[in-house]
Each structure stands twice: as C-alpha cells, then as structure tokens.
C-alpha cells in the first residue's frame, strides 16, 4: 500500500512540475535540461522527506521508512534525508542500516548531534567498539554533563581494550551507588547485545543489588531469564518491574506471553495483553497475543476485529497474516483464508532471505 502511495505521489509531483515546461523541453540545451532534472529531483526528494516525517510522527514507521528510502533515491547526497532515515532505522533497531545510511561520508555521520548519536549507539550495539569510542567521544564534547553518555563511553573504552582510559573516566564520575549501578547496567547491555546472557544477568544483578528500584533492570532480567529458559525467575523479574512501573507496556506484554505460553492461564494473559495495548496502542505483540487467545477459544470474529487494528500498526507482519488465515478458516471463508496464507508464506520467504 505504502509503495503505491509513494509512486502516485511522485508521479503527481513530477506531473505538476513538468506540465508548464513541456512545450519548452525541445528548446532546452543539454546542460539546462540536466539542471532542470536536478531541480526536479531535489523538489521531489524534499516533498517525500516531508511526507516521511509526517508518517514517522504518526508512529507509522514502516511507511516512513519506505517513503524516506524513496526520497533518498532522488537525492542521495542530501544529508538531512539520510539522517532522518537513519533515525527511523534506529527506532526500528536496524543498526546495520543506520551505519550504511550514514557511515559512507563524515558529512553524513557527523552532520549533527542526531547523526553522531545514531552512529554511536549503532556501533556500540553491534560491538564495533573502536567506532563507538570515536562517536561517543564526539558526543561527550557536545554533552559534557551527560553522565549516562560518559558511562557508555567508559564501557566502550573497556571493551575496546583501553582499560586505562576507561578507569580514568570512571574516576571523574560520582562514586555513589546509583552511578555505580548504572555502570553495571551499561555493561549488562553490552553483554546482552553480544548475546552473552549469563554475563549480562550477572551485571544486572549487581546493579539491582546496589539500587533495587533502578528502572528497566528487572525487565531486562526477565527477558534474559526467558531466553535462558528459567521462566520462574523471568516472571518474578517481570513482576518486580511492574511493581516499580505499573504502566510498562512491554512488561505487561511479557507477562501476557508467559501466562499464555507457560503459565497455562489465558485469562491472566488476556488481561496483560489488553493492558499492553491500552498503554501502547502501537504494540503489535499485544494484538497478536489477544488474537491467539480468541482463536484458541473459537472467537474468530473478535480475532479479525483485532487484526484490523493490528494492520494499521504493522500490516506487513507475517504472523498477523497467519493468524488472520486461521480466523478466516474458523469462519469457513476458505478463499480469503488461502489468500492470507499466501501472503504469510510470501512474507516469511522474504524474511528468510540473507
């Protein structure tokens, strides 16, 4: 849908821009025609850039991504478009794409504070610590009082083998329990990004010992314990997080997933999934969880109602189409179910591509 929207938008833009000059086209010299083409490309790219920002602000990141990628095709040298696209990628946790979008030229990667931040975070998450140090040092010059940033730089130094630089930086920071706890959180994050679950758990537990009410730590512990298949510890961690932050949509979702898959309690799962989408209407997992419950209880119409809401959030999600196919099958709508299953298989095939 979004790709057709982009194509129609571009055609309308080009048509409106070209129409007054069609009768003069044959009289233009080649350099003038080239200049005109460049002007048209810049005009279309600016318009698409604005449209992409519009969808991003509406929290429709898939449409924003597609439109900004199209904008970049018309003007690949526009640093503003590249940075906007990189920030959308960053929000989607597509860190490799951030680096591809910005890393080819310092005029892109060091365009402004946003681009430096995107490169710092992406390189840190991907374990490219030499580059993470480079960009976090630049950020620290822009934001010298940002303590969390400095802690992350200290961790980047540590993993880049610059132990002395890490220790010297840590000595300059407050030595209170909260600062030391936050350092362990950043260390835990780094281990988690590198899929070292046990090491990450150890760092998060150190942080929790120092400051029991540190936001987000129990949630990350719950996620890691789930990945380590220690579901009892996972649910305990999620419950601790919820006692600290009752309005955490992700924690409600995680508890819903636990009660649905392991706790054998679909009613409690339903309550958590419903709370998830109340708190965060764009949380796709909440809709999918509720759809699974309704399908398992043969409430196909309710599942399809939720599917309509979920489509507005992420219509290109393969699991959504699979669940729609199952709901339609329960209603005996064979042709529609087959169509949804074909869409599911097509999307799954695309996701399996390297």
C-alpha positions as CSV (number, residue, x, y, z in Angstrom):
1,X,0.0,0.0,0.0
2,X,2.7,2.4,1.0
3,X,4.8,1.7,-2.1
4,X,1.8,2.6,-4.4
5,X,1.2,5.7,-2.3
6,X,4.8,6.8,-2.9
7,X,4.7,6.1,-6.6
8,X,1.4,8.0,-7.1
9,X,2.8,10.9,-5.0
10,X,6.0,11.1,-7.1
11,X,4.1,10.9,-10.4
12,X,1.8,13.7,-9.2
13,X,4.7,15.8,-8.1
14,X,6.6,15.3,-11.4
15,X,3.5,15.9,-13.4
16,X,2.7,19.2,-11.7
17,X,6.3,20.3,-12.1
18,X,6.8,19.3,-15.7
19,X,3.5,20.4,-17.2
20,X,4.3,24.1,-17.6
21,X,7.6,23.3,-19.3
22,X,6.6,20.6,-21.7
23,X,6.3,22.9,-24.7
24,X,9.8,24.3,-24.0
25,X,11.5,21.0,-23.5
26,X,12.7,20.6,-27.1
27,X,14.3,24.1,-27.0
28,X,16.4,23.4,-23.9
29,X,20.1,22.8,-24.1
30,X,21.5,19.6,-22.6
31,X,23.1,21.4,-19.6
32,X,19.9,23.3,-18.9
33,X,17.9,20.1,-19.1
34,X,20.3,18.4,-16.7
35,X,19.9,21.3,-14.3
36,X,16.1,21.1,-14.6
37,X,16.3,17.4,-13.8
38,X,18.4,18.0,-10.7
39,X,15.9,20.7,-9.6
40,X,13.0,18.3,-10.1
41,X,14.8,15.6,-8.2
42,X,15.5,17.9,-5.3
43,X,11.9,19.1,-5.2
44,X,10.5,15.6,-5.2
45,X,13.0,14.4,-2.6
46,X,12.1,17.4,-0.3
47,X,8.4,16.6,-0.6
48,X,8.9,12.9,0.1
49,X,11.2,13.8,3.0
50,X,8.3,15.9,4.5
51,X,5.9,13.1,3.8
52,X,8.2,10.6,5.5
53,X,8.5,12.8,8.6
54,X,4.7,13.1,8.7
55,X,4.3,9.3,8.9
56,X,7.1,9.0,11.4
57,X,5.3,11.5,13.7
58,X,2.2,9.4,13.3
59,X,4.2,6.4,14.5
60,X,3.8,4.6,11.2
61,X,7.4,3.8,10.9
62,X,7.1,1.2,8.0
63,X,5.5,3.9,5.8
64,X,8.0,6.5,6.9
65,X,10.9,4.1,6.1
66,X,9.6,3.3,2.6
67,X,9.0,7.0,1.8
68,X,12.3,8.2,3.1
69,X,14.2,5.5,1.2
70,X,12.4,6.7,-1.9
71,X,13.3,10.3,-1.1
72,X,17.0,9.3,-0.9
73,X,16.9,7.7,-4.4
74,X,16.0,11.1,-5.8
75,X,18.8,12.9,-3.9
76,X,21.4,10.6,-2.4
77,X,23.7,13.4,-1.3
78,X,21.1,15.1,0.9
79,X,22.4,14.7,4.5
80,X,19.1,15.7,6.0
81,X,17.2,12.9,4.4
82,X,19.9,10.4,5.3
83,X,19.8,11.5,8.9
84,X,16.0,11.3,9.1
85,X,16.1,7.8,7.5
86,X,18.8,6.8,9.9
87,X,16.8,7.9,12.9
88,X,13.8,5.8,11.7
89,X,16.2,2.8,11.3
90,X,17.5,3.5,14.8
91,X,13.9,3.4,16.2
92,X,13.4,0.1,14.5
93,X,16.7,-1.2,15.9
94,X,18.1,-1.8,12.4
95,X,21.6,-0.8,13.4
96,X,23.4,-2.1,10.4
97,X,21.2,0.0,8.2
98,X,22.0,3.1,10.3
99,X,25.7,2.6,9.5
100,X,25.0,2.0,5.8
101,X,22.9,5.2,5.6
102,X,25.4,7.4,7.4
103,X,28.8,5.7,7.5
104,X,30.0,6.4,3.9
105,X,30.9,10.0,4.5
106,X,31.7,12.2,7.5
107,X,29.4,14.8,6.1
108,X,26.6,12.4,6.9
109,X,27.8,10.6,10.0
110,X,28.9,13.9,11.7
111,X,26.1,16.0,10.2
112,X,24.6,16.9,13.6
113,X,24.1,15.6,17.1
114,X,21.4,13.2,15.9
115,X,23.6,11.5,13.3
116,X,26.5,11.3,15.8
117,X,24.2,9.7,18.4
118,X,22.8,7.2,15.8
119,X,26.3,6.2,14.8
120,X,27.5,5.9,18.5
121,X,24.5,3.8,19.5
122,X,24.6,1.5,16.5
123,X,28.3,0.8,16.7
124,X,28.0,0.1,20.4
125,X,25.1,-2.3,19.9
126,X,26.9,-4.1,17.1
127,X,30.1,-4.5,19.2
128,X,32.2,-2.2,16.9
129,X,33.8,-0.6,19.9
130,X,36.6,1.4,18.2
131,X,33.9,3.3,16.2
132,X,31.7,3.5,19.3
133,X,34.6,5.2,21.2
134,X,35.1,7.6,18.3
135,X,31.5,8.8,18.2
136,X,30.8,8.7,21.9
137,X,33.9,11.0,22.4
138,X,32.4,13.4,19.9
139,X,29.1,13.3,21.8
140,X,30.8,13.8,25.1
141,X,32.3,17.0,23.7
142,X,28.8,18.2,22.8
143,X,27.2,17.0,26.0
144,X,29.9,17.0,28.7
145,X,27.5,16.8,31.6
146,X,25.6,13.8,30.3
147,X,26.6,11.1,32.9
148,X,24.9,8.1,31.1
149,X,26.8,9.0,27.9
150,X,30.1,9.2,29.8
151,X,29.4,5.8,31.4
152,X,28.7,4.3,28.0
153,X,32.0,5.8,26.7
154,X,33.8,4.2,29.7
155,X,32.3,0.8,28.8
156,X,33.2,1.3,25.1
157,X,36.8,2.0,26.2
158,X,36.7,-1.2,28.4
159,X,35.6,-3.5,25.6
160,X,37.9,-1.8,23.1
161,X,40.9,-2.8,25.3
162,X,41.5,0.8,26.5
163,X,41.4,-0.1,30.2
164,X,43.3,2.9,31.5
165,X,41.1,5.4,29.6
166,X,38.0,3.6,31.0
167,X,39.3,3.7,34.6
168,X,40.4,7.4,34.3
169,X,37.0,8.4,33.0
170,X,35.2,6.5,35.8
171,X,37.2,8.2,38.4
172,X,35.9,11.6,37.2
173,X,32.3,10.5,37.7
174,X,30.4,10.4,41.1
175,X,31.1,7.3,43.2
176,X,27.6,7.0,44.6
177,X,25.6,3.7,44.5
178,X,23.3,4.9,41.6
179,X,26.2,5.8,39.3
180,X,28.0,2.5,40.0
181,X,24.7,0.7,39.4
182,X,24.2,2.5,36.1
183,X,27.7,1.4,35.0
184,X,26.8,-2.2,35.6
185,X,23.6,-1.7,33.6
186,X,25.6,-0.4,30.6
187,X,28.0,-3.3,31.0
188,X,25.0,-5.7,31.1
189,X,23.6,-4.0,28.0
190,X,26.8,-4.6,26.1
191,X,26.9,-8.3,27.1
192,X,23.2,-8.6,26.1
193,X,23.9,-7.1,22.7
194,X,26.6,-9.6,22.2
195,X,24.3,-12.5,23.2
196,X,26.2,-13.2,26.4
197,X,23.2,-13.8,28.5
198,X,24.8,-15.2,31.7
199,X,27.3,-12.3,31.8
200,X,24.5,-9.8,31.3
201,X,22.4,-11.3,34.1
202,X,25.4,-11.0,36.4
203,X,25.9,-7.3,35.7
204,X,22.1,-6.5,36.0
205,X,22.1,-8.4,39.4
206,X,25.0,-6.3,40.6
207,X,23.1,-3.1,39.6
208,X,19.9,-4.4,41.3
209,X,21.9,-5.1,44.5
210,X,23.2,-1.5,44.5
211,X,19.9,0.2,43.6
212,X,16.8,-2.2,43.8
213,X,14.5,0.4,42.2
214,X,16.6,1.2,39.1
215,X,14.1,1.5,36.2
216,X,14.2,-1.2,33.5
217,X,16.7,-3.5,35.1
218,X,14.2,-6.1,36.3
219,X,12.6,-6.0,32.8
220,X,15.9,-6.8,31.1
221,X,16.5,-9.6,33.7
222,X,13.1,-11.1,32.9
223,X,13.9,-11.0,29.1
224,X,17.2,-12.7,29.7
225,X,15.9,-15.3,32.1
226,X,13.2,-16.1,29.5
227,X,15.9,-16.6,26.8
228,X,17.8,-18.8,29.3
229,X,14.5,-20.8,29.8
230,X,14.4,-20.0,33.5
231,X,10.7,-19.0,33.4
232,X,10.1,-18.9,37.1
233,X,12.9,-16.3,37.6
234,X,11.7,-14.5,34.5
235,X,8.1,-14.0,35.8
236,X,9.5,-12.9,39.2
237,X,11.6,-10.3,37.5
238,X,8.7,-9.0,35.3
239,X,6.5,-8.8,38.4
240,X,9.2,-6.8,40.3
241,X,9.4,-4.4,37.3
242,X,5.6,-4.0,37.2
243,X,5.6,-3.1,40.9
244,X,8.1,-0.3,40.1
245,X,6.4,0.8,36.9
246,X,2.8,-0.4,36.6
247,X,2.5,1.4,33.2
248,X,5.2,-0.5,31.4
249,X,3.6,-1.8,28.2
250,X,6.5,-4.1,27.4
251,X,6.4,-5.7,30.9
252,X,2.6,-6.3,30.6
253,X,3.2,-7.9,27.2
254,X,6.0,-10.1,28.6
255,X,3.8,-11.3,31.4
256,X,1.0,-12.0,29.0
257,X,3.3,-14.1,26.8
258,X,4.4,-16.0,29.9
259,X,0.9,-16.8,31.1
260,X,-0.2,-17.7,27.6
261,X,2.7,-20.0,26.7
262,X,3.9,-21.4,30.0
263,X,1.6,-20.3,32.8
264,X,-1.5,-22.1,31.3
265,X,-3.6,-19.1,32.3
266,X,-5.2,-17.5,29.2
267,X,-7.4,-15.2,31.3
268,X,-4.4,-13.6,33.0
269,X,-2.7,-13.4,29.7
270,X,-5.7,-11.6,28.2
271,X,-5.6,-9.0,31.0
272,X,-2.0,-8.3,30.4
273,X,-2.3,-8.1,26.6
274,X,-5.3,-5.7,26.9
275,X,-3.3,-3.5,29.3
276,X,-0.4,-3.6,26.8
277,X,-2.4,-2.0,24.0
278,X,-4.2,0.4,26.3
279,X,-0.8,1.7,27.4
280,X,0.7,1.5,23.9
281,X,-1.8,1.2,21.0
282,X,1.0,0.6,18.5
283,X,2.3,-2.5,20.4
284,X,1.8,-5.2,17.8
285,X,2.6,-8.1,20.2
286,X,-0.4,-7.2,22.3
287,X,-2.8,-7.5,19.4
288,X,-1.2,-10.8,18.3
289,X,-1.4,-12.2,21.8
290,X,-5.1,-11.4,22.0
291,X,-5.8,-12.9,18.6
292,X,-4.2,-16.2,19.7
293,X,-6.4,-16.3,22.7
294,X,-9.6,-15.6,20.8
295,X,-8.7,-18.1,18.0
296,X,-8.0,-20.8,20.6
297,X,-11.5,-20.1,22.1
298,X,-13.1,-20.1,18.6
299,X,-13.9,-16.4,18.7
300,X,-12.9,-15.8,15.1
301,X,-14.8,-12.5,14.6
302,X,-13.2,-10.9,17.6
303,X,-9.8,-12.1,16.3
304,X,-10.5,-10.4,12.9
305,X,-11.6,-7.2,14.6
306,X,-8.2,-7.1,16.4
307,X,-6.5,-8.0,13.1
308,X,-8.0,-4.8,11.5
309,X,-6.5,-2.7,14.4
310,X,-3.1,-4.5,14.1
311,X,-3.0,-4.0,10.3
312,X,-2.9,-0.2,10.9
313,X,0.2,-0.8,13.2
314,X,2.1,-3.3,11.0
315,X,0.2,-4.7,8.1
316,X,3.3,-6.4,6.7
317,X,3.9,-8.7,9.7
318,X,3.9,-12.3,8.7
319,X,2.4,-13.7,11.9
320,X,-0.5,-11.3,11.6
321,X,-1.4,-12.8,8.3
322,X,-1.0,-16.3,9.6
323,X,-3.4,-15.6,12.5
324,X,-5.9,-14.0,10.1
325,X,-5.8,-17.1,7.9
326,X,-6.6,-19.2,10.9
327,X,-9.5,-17.0,12.0
328,X,-11.0,-16.9,8.5
329,X,-10.6,-20.7,8.3
330,X,-12.7,-21.0,11.5
331,X,-15.4,-18.9,9.8
332,X,-15.4,-21.2,6.7
333,X,-14.0,-18.4,4.5
334,X,-11.7,-20.7,2.6
335,X,-10.7,-18.4,-0.3
336,X,-9.9,-15.5,2.0
337,X,-8.0,-17.8,4.3
338,X,-5.9,-19.2,1.4
339,X,-5.1,-15.6,0.3
340,X,-3.9,-14.7,3.8
341,X,-1.8,-17.9,4.0
342,X,-0.2,-17.0,0.6
343,X,0.7,-13.6,2.0
344,X,2.1,-15.2,5.1
345,X,4.3,-17.5,3.0
346,X,5.5,-14.7,0.8
347,X,6.4,-12.5,3.8
348,X,8.1,-15.4,5.5
349,X,10.1,-16.2,2.4
350,X,11.3,-12.5,2.3
351,X,12.3,-12.6,6.0
352,X,14.3,-15.8,5.4
353,X,16.4,-14.1,2.7
354,X,20.0,-13.2,3.8
